[in-house]
Amino acid sequence: MTRLYKTFFFILILPVVLYAQIQDIKFERISVDQGLSNAVTLCLLQDRKGFIWIGTEYGLNRYDGYTVKVFTHDLGEPNSISDNFIEVIYEDPADSGKVLWIGTKGGLNKLDLENEKFTHYLHNPEDSTSLSHTRVNAICKDNKGFLWIGSWPGGLIRFNRESEEFINFKNDPKNQFSLSDNRITSVYADHAGNLWVGAMDCLNKLNLSDSSANKKIESHLKKEDQYQFQHYYLDQTRPAAWRSNYITDIFEDHEGVFWIASDMGLYTFDRKTNQFKRYSLKTGKKEPKTIRWPESIFEDSAGELWFATIGQGLVNINSERDRLTTYLHDPNSAYNFIVPSNNTSHSIVDHTGVIWVASYDYGANKLIPNRKKFQNFKHIPGDTTTLSEDRITSICEDKEGNLWMSTFDGRINKFDKEKKHIVQYPITTRHISLSRSGELWLAKGRSLRKFDPQNGKVINYVGSKYSNSSLIGSQITTNLEYIRALYYVYEDREGTVWCLIGHTSSGKALFQFDENKRQFSPYKILSDEKIQKDLTLLYEDRSGTLWFGTNRNGLVQRIITQNDPTEKNTNLYTIKMKRMISTVSAVI
């Protein structure tokens, strides 16, 4: 998406807050004072690891939530970025979080995230297989793995990453099937195998799923008249000289609806009839609600659409597409910091559902909601649709979105997502967690059980019916009477069941439970025996790393040593954090 203005800022905002009161919102600015290389920010991206990348007029910035690291061009460093004017940032999921592609006014850059070195792809007038122009302002990938690059005014470019060759597509006035215009604003590859190209004058389509079309693309260097672009104009009712067809963004939502943003407003495009329809919402008033000049489009996890606009602030269309909400800047309001400008230019959503919005008028801002509205669930005597007890000891969520809780009285309580109330179960436990198969692990006293919510069956793994030797490995004890309590149970993605067990002779200990053999094996922590006795909980993150909470030793991470794949010498160490705390009661 090509920028018509020079400056904008971004806002951090959770979707849930937009339905809360304005007074519940606070914000803080991320500016040059916090390390940003330049206040004129041009593009945003969150990478696979969660870092926010910010492109500015002077440098690339990486924000980790605390500090900013800046990457700028250095004449004395050949592996620095080729240009400081950052137009677009793109991450290919196939690169496994190791590479970012950066479009600048001075060429295309590939950033190796492991060594933080840049590889440059530049325009060479003597080489027809190089970039057609130095400016790169749009990037996407097709289903064959090729990168498609938009350049203003260099046209459309296909990049083969294996051969590192470029094929350049430009407008040919003598060929009606050539690219409509060399001023490219956006590129988008849809699920049907088509490439859509937004240009200054219209929407272009190139069919990539047709084998003959791909052959024509491969022969493009020799025969420029063998490829065909189809052109679609937003407004055919007015003379061409008065007609505006400036495309600012292209987006396909989760239902396959094709949305086109332009300087004339928001449109949907029917790819079967090749017809545009301007979006408007009838509200009972004289004038229907519309979006006048959308600059960018994205969809959040709830299926709601968000639009950064020129002059209309931030606009939201709900998932049912029957409500349009506009968030405008109000200079007379005490709470006008919600949308500091009505000229917003770009927006994205990160992995946590947080929305980043960019504006043309201000510096960088991080908007933080202060959510104060909670629905409280409490025990009501005689009502079995409420909690059995108010003191919650553990909580987990199943695959259907229902919440399972254990309470201080030992009961199991389920919050039914569909019925919106509590269901009590006459099963006792102190700790509850979810297994890979969707069953529930229950730990209490000297009892470890597995509960199947589908059929109500309970499997007892530890209890009086089993021999003492089945409970624990001989390295610690074979006597059931020495086991004080099972405090915690957790099953990781590999199916390993972890248990924290209280033992009278050695304090608390960490064990792995073999469900088939019905045996516990002690898990030795080499770095510090104090940590072993101090563990309180376990958690596995998205990468498969296990984290342990302790009572007095902070947060602990499990590290597998490379020279010991059997994990016999698995080590743990305490993470050094800026805000380290001694007691960890929960990890999410």
N, C-alpha and C positions, 0 to 999 in steps of 0.2 A: 504494500500500500504506500503510494507516494505521498509525502507530506506537503501540504500547501503552505503551512506556516513553519515557524522555526522552533518554537519553544512549547514544551508541555511538561506536566508533572504527573506523577502517579499516586493513586490512593489505594490503601489496603482496607477492604471492607468485607465483612461476612454477610452473605445474603439474608440470613435470619434477621439482621438488624434493620433491614429496610421496612420491616413490619413492626418495629419497636418505636418507641418515642424518640424524637430527635435529641432530647435531653440525655439519653443514654449513650451518646456517642462522644468519643474523644479522639484526638489525633495528635501526631507528632511529625515533625518534618525531618526528612532525610535529605540533607543539603551538602553543599561544599564543606561546611563546617564539620560534618560527620565523615568526610573523606571522599564524597562524590567528585569525580574529575571535572564535571561541568554541570551547571544547572539546566542546560538545554538538553533534555533527554528525548530520544527519538524512537526507541523500541524497547520491548520487554520480553523476557522469556524465563520460565522456571525450568531448570534442567532435571534430569532423572534423580539426582541426589538431593534436590530441594533448594539449591542455590538460585537466587534471583539475579539474572543478568540484565544489565541496563546499558543500552547504547546511547551515547551522547554525541554532541558535536565535537567533543574533544576527548575521545577515549572510550574504552569498553570497561564496565565496572561489574564486579561480582559482589553481591551482598549476601552475607550468611545469617542475617538477622541481628548481628551485633556490629560488624565492621564491614568496610568496603575495601576491596582490592582492585587496583586500577591497572589496566593494560593500555599502553600508548605506544605509538611508533617511535623507534629509537634508531637514528641514522647509523649508530655504531653497533647495532645488534640486528643481524640479518634475519633472525627468527622472531623479531617483534612484529606486531600487527602492521599491515602495509599502509593503513591510513587511519586517522583518528576520527573521521566523520562516519559514524556507525548507522547504517540504514536498516538492517534486518539481522535477526539472530535466529538460527534454525538448528534443531536437534533431530537427528534421524534415530528412531528407536532401534534400528538394526545395528547401530554403532555401540550399543550396550553402555551408553553413558560415558564413552571415552573421547568423543569428538563433538565439537560445535562448529557450525558453518556460519561465518560472519560476512555479511555483505556491507561493503563500504563504498565511499566515493572513489576509492583508489584500488578497486579490485575485490576478488573473492578470497577469503581466508579460511583455512581449516585449522582449528585450534585443537591440539593434542592436550587433553585435560590432565594427563598423567605428568608430562614434563613441561606443560604450559608454554609450548613453542608453536609458532604459527607457520603454516605453509602458504605461500602466495600463488594466486592464479591471476595473471595480469593481462591486459590488452597489449597485443603486439601487432602493429600494422603490417608487419612482414609475414605474419603467420595466420592463415585463414582458419586454423583449428584452435586459435586462442579466443579469449573473450572478445565479443564484438565492441565492447565499450568498458571503460573503467568503472562506471557506476553500476552497482548491484543493489536493488531495492526490494526484491521479492524472491522467495525460494520455496519450492515444494518438491515432493518426490512422487513418482508414479509407481504403479504396481510391478514394474520391471526393475526398479531400483535406480532409475536415472533421476538426477536432479534437474529440475526445470527452473530457470533463472529469469526473472524479469529485470529489464534495464531501461531506464529513462535517460537518454533517448536511444539505447542500443538494441531495442527489440527483445525478442524471445531467444533464449539460449538453452540447449540441452547439453548436460555435462555427463560424460561417461567416466565414472570414478576409477574404473579398472584401467582404461587406456589413457585417462586424463586428457581426453580430447573434447572439444566443444563443437557443437553444430549450431550455427547462428541462423535465425529466421528473422527476416526483415520485410517491411512493406515494399512491394514492387508495384508502382502505379500502372504498369502494363499488364499485371496479372490480378484479376478480380478475386482469385482464391488465395492470394497471399495474406500475410498478417495485415490487419486493417491499419495499424498505426505503430510506429516505433516507440512511442511513449507508453511503456507498460507500467501499470499500477499494482496489479495483483495476479497471482497464478494459483490455480487450484485443480488437483487431480481427484475426480470423483470415484465412487465405488464401481461405476459401470465401465471404467476404463477410458474416460474422456478427460482431456486437458482443457480447462477453461481459463481464458486469459482476459483479464480486465485491462482495457486500454483507454486512452484519452477520448476516443470517439465511439467505442461500442464494446460489446462482449464478443469474444472470439472462442470458437470451439475447434479442437483438433481431436479426431477419433484415434485413440491409441490402442484400442482393442482389435481394430481391423488389421489383419496381417498384411494386407496390401498397403495400408497406410504406413505401417512400420517399415516396409521395404522402401517406400517412397522417402521416408525420413532418412534411412541409411544412404540412399542415393542422392540425397539433397545436395551434397557437395559438388556433384557432377551435373545434375539436372535440376535447376531451381524451380521448374514449373511442374514438378511431379508431386508436390504435396498440396493439400487443400485445407484452407481454414474456412469455416462457416461463420458468418457475421450476423449478429442479432442486435437490433437497435431498440432502445427503450421507447423512443417517441417518433412515430412515423407520421404523425398528424401535422407537424409543422414543417416548413421548408428547411432544407438541409442547413442553410446558413444560420437559421435561428435555433436549430436543434441542439440539445445538450445530451450527451450520452456518456459522461465521465463516470466510469466505474471506480468505486473506492475500495470495495471488498466483496468477496464471494464466499458463501458458506452453505454447507449442507447439514441440516439438523438430523437428529437421531431417527426421525420418521422419513427421511429422504426428501424433505421439502428443500428446495433450492432458493436461497435468499440472496438478493443482489442489492448491495448498497451503492448509492450514486448521489451526485450533487442534486438530483431531481427528487430524491426521496428513497424510500424502501420499497422493493419489489419482490414478488415471488416469480419464479420462472418455471413454467411447465415444460419439461424436456420431451414430452410426447407431442404436444401441439406447437412447441417453440413459441409460446405466447407469454408475454409479461403481464403481470397484474399488480397494480400499485396497492400497497397495503394500507388499509384504513379500517378503523373500528368504530361502528355506530354506537353512540352512547345515549341516544334520546335527545341530544342537543341538536342545534341547527348544523353545526359543523362536526363531522366525524373526527376522531383522533388519528393523527398521522405522525410519521417521523420525517422531518423535512430534509435533513442532510446527514445521514449516518456515515460515519467514517470507518467503523469496524464492528464486527459481529462475533459473538461467541455464545456458547450454550453451556450452562452449568450442569452439575450432576442431577439436578431436579428437573431438567428439561426446559428451564426458563432461558429465554434469550435476553442478551444484554447488548446495548448499542451505545457506543460513544458517538456523539453528534457535534455538529457545528451549530451553535446557537440554542440548542435544546437540552444541554446538559447530558445526564446519564438517563437512558430510557430502558425500561424493563417490560418484556411481554411474558406473561405467565405461561405455564406449561400447557394449559388448555387453549391458549391463544385468544382468549376472550377478555383479557384485561391488560391495558397499557398504562404504565405508571411512569411519570416523568419526574426526575429529581433535578430541580433547578437551583442555581445560585440566587440567593436573595440578599442583596447588600444591606437591606433594612432589618434583617433577622439577626438575632443574637446567636443563632445557630447556623449561620451561612457557611460554616466550614465543611458541612456535609458534601456539598459540591462547590468548591471554591471558584469554579468557572463554568460557564455554560458552553464553552468551546472545548469539548473533550475529543480526543483523537484516537485513542487506542485502549483496549481492555483485554485482559486475560484472566483465567481462573487457575489457581495453583492446586497442588495435590490435596490440600486440606479444605478446599472449597472457598478459599479467600479470593476476592476479586480485586485485581489491580486495574485501575482506571487512569488513563493519561489525559492531560489537558494541554492546550496550547498557550496558556497564560501565566503559569506559576512554576515554582521550583518543585522539588520532590517531596511528597507527603505520604505518610503512613497513617491510615485511618484505622483506629482501634475501637471496636464497639464495646460498650460496657453493658452486657446483658443482665437485666435485673428481673426479668419475668420468668418465673418457674412455676410449673404445676407440681404441687406438693402431694405426695401419697403418704398417708399415715394410717396407723392401726385404729379401727373403730370397733369397739367391743360388740360382738354379736353379728358383725358384717363380714362374711367370708370372702367378699370381693375386695377387701382391703388387706393391707399387710398384716401378717400374723403378729408382728412385733416391730417397733419403730427403729431398733438398732440393727443396721445392716452390717454383716461381717464380710460378705464378698458378693460380687456381681459379674455376670458375663452375658454376652449376646449370642443367640443362636443364628443359624443361616436364614431363618425367616424374619429376623429382626425383632424377635421377642426377647425380653430381658428376664434372666433368671437370677434370683437373689437368695442368699442364705441370711437368716436373721439370728439374733443372739439367743433366741429360744430354741435354735436348732432346726427350725422349719425351712422348707423350700417354698419360695414364692415366685410366681411367674407373672410378668406383665404382658398380657395378651395384646399384641399390636393391633389386631383387627377389632376386638371387643372393647379395647381401651380400659380394661380393669384388671385387677389382680386375681390370680387363681392360686389357692393354697394347696400344697401337697402334704399328706401325712407321712413325710419321710424326713428323718433328722440328719443334719449335717452342719458343720461349722464353716467349711470352705467348698465352693462349687466352681467348676471350670468346664469348658467345652472340649470334647475329643474331636479328632479329625473326621470321624464317622457321624458326628452330630449328636452323639450321646453325651451324658453329663457325668463327670467324675465328681465323687463326693468323698470328702475327708473329714473325719471327726473322731477324736479319741484314738482308740486302737483299731479303727475301722476304715477300710478303703473299699468303696463300692462304685459301681457304674450303673447309671439309671437311663433307661431308654424311654423318652417322653412319648414315643409313638405307641408303644404297647404297655407301658407302665411297669415293665420288668426291671428288677434290680438284681445285679450280680454282686455277690459278696466275695472279695478277694482276701480280705484279712478279717479274722474273727475267731471265735472259739472253735469253729468246725475245722480249722486248718491247724496243722502241726506247728510247733514253735519254730522249727527250723525253716519253714517256708516264708517266714516273715522277714528275715534279715540275714545277710551273709555272715559267715563264720568269722570274718575279719573283725567284726564288731561284737556281735553276740548271737546266740541261738535261743535266747530266752525271751519269750513274749513278755514276761513280767517286767523286763527292763525297759520296755518301750512305753514312754510317757504319753505321747500323742502324735498324730499326724496333723501337722499344721497347714500344709499347703500341697496341692497337686496341680500339675500342669503338663499337658501333652504338646510337644512341639510338632513342626510340620513333617518331620521324619518319622513320627510315631513314637518317639521316645517319651516315656512318662517319667516326670521328675517329681520327687516328693521331699518335703522338708519334715524330718521326724525328730521329735524330742526324745532324748535318751538320758537316763539318770546319771550314767558314769561319764559321759563325754559331752553333755549339753546337746544342742541342736546339730543335726547332721543332714547332709544332702545325699539322696539315693536315686538310682534309676530303677524303675520297676519293669520287670519282664512279665507282660500280661499272659503269655503262653505258658511259661514255667511257673508263674505266680510266685516269683522270687524278687527280693530286693538286693541290689548290689551297691555298696558304698561308692561314692564319687569323691575322690580326694582332691582337694584344692591345695596346690603346692605352695602358692605364694605366701599365704598367711593363714594359720590355723584359727586366728581370731575371727577372720571373715567367715570361716566354715560354721562357727558356732553362732554367728550374728545374723545369718540370712533370714529374711522375712518374706520375700516373694520373688517370682520369676516372670520374665516377659520376653517374647521373641519378636524382633522387628521384621520389617519387610524383606530385608536381606538375609534373614535366617540367623542373625546374631542373637545370642541369649544375653539378657541383662538381668542382674540380681539386685534387689533392694536389700539393704541391711539396716540394723537398728542404730548403729553408731559409726559405721564405716562408709557411709555414703552409697553412691551408685557404682556397681561393679559390672564389668563386661567380660564375657568369656572369650578368650583368644585361643585358637587351635594352633599349636606349634607346627611349622611346616615339616619338620623332620620326624613327626610322629603322627601319621594318619590314623593310628588306632586310638588316639586320644588318651593313651595311658598317662602321658605327661601333660595333659591339658592344664593350662595355666590361667589364672584370672588376675586382673590387676585393677586397682582403683583408678577411675577416670579423674583427671585433674580438670575441674571446671571453674569457670569464672565465679559462679554462684554455687559453690559446693555446699551441700547440707549434710548433716551427720545422720539424719534419720529419713529413710525413704518408706512411705506408706502406700504409694501407688505409682504405677508406670503405665502410660497409655500411648 
